[in-house]
Amino acid sequence: MPGKHQHFQEPEVGCCGKYFLFGFNIVFWVLGGLFLAIGLWAWGEKGVLSNISALTDLGGLDPVWLFVVVGGVMSVLGFAGCIGALRENTFLLKFFSVFLGLIFFLELATGILAFVFKDWIRDQLNLFINNNVKAYRDDIDLQNLIDFAQEYWSCCGARGPNDWNLNIYFNCTDLNPSRERCGVPFSCCIRDPAEDVLNTQCGYDVRLKLELEQQGFIHTKGCVGQFEKWLQNNLIVVAGVFVGIALLQIFGICLAQNLVSDIKAVKANW
């Protein structure tokens, strides 16, 4: 109509989504950097950084790898999300979305495969634990991790105490000169609540006893079975944690994609 002007609202980048994504990712960036720093410091203390070949010398899992890998992934994602949101950089935001989406689908695929191939997963878990049993004395971090697992789940070895025959210090062969021969680590022992001081020698010679006698001194159930039992008893909590993580990932992807759409709309209007 003459004398009247129509005003169209120009597209703009939503500040709420932009700064929420920035704040959301800066936490992960800082935490990732902290994990990475802890991992590198631990490797430095063990002399790994000055001797890179030491990374492949350990027969079992070095727990420090967990800090380095998780810290590295979180740092990369946090950087891409933070800078992408703050600078309105569509390349970094797309990288953040794709990387986060890839992690989400890997988690989903792992969960489905673990459910479908339960027996294969159980066998692999047995193999994994036994490989770490062999390397028990090779690395103090690995040793602490195994001791924690055996104490927490009240178990010993992958299938039972005799798995400790795989370790050169605990095996029962006549040629073994170790004082720990035919024993198990103290973390297999049944703790007396009245004990103030931990008896680290409680597992000595225990496997020379009959199996029924062993039950009065050590946990005789394997860690794989105990872990499965714990998982069944805490299924709702574990499922809730995984669903919560998945929802956070989906939320982050949606937020980043929405911001990319806003940025493209603003650029198209120039």
Secondary structure, 3 states (H helix, E strand, C coil): CCCCCCCCCCCCCCHHHHHHHHHHHHHHHHHHHHHHHHHHHHHHHCCCCCCHHHHCCCCCCCCHHHHHHHHHHHHHHHHHHHHHHHCCCHHHHHHHHHHHHHHHHHHHHHHHHHHHCHHHHHHHHHHHHHHHHHCCCCCHHHHHHHHHHHHHCCCCCCCCHHHHHHCCCCCCCCCCCCCCCCCCCHHHECCCCCCCCCCCCCCCCHHHCCHHHHCCCECCCCHHHHHHHHHHHCHHHHHHHHHHHHHHHHHHHHHHHHHHHHHHHHHHCC
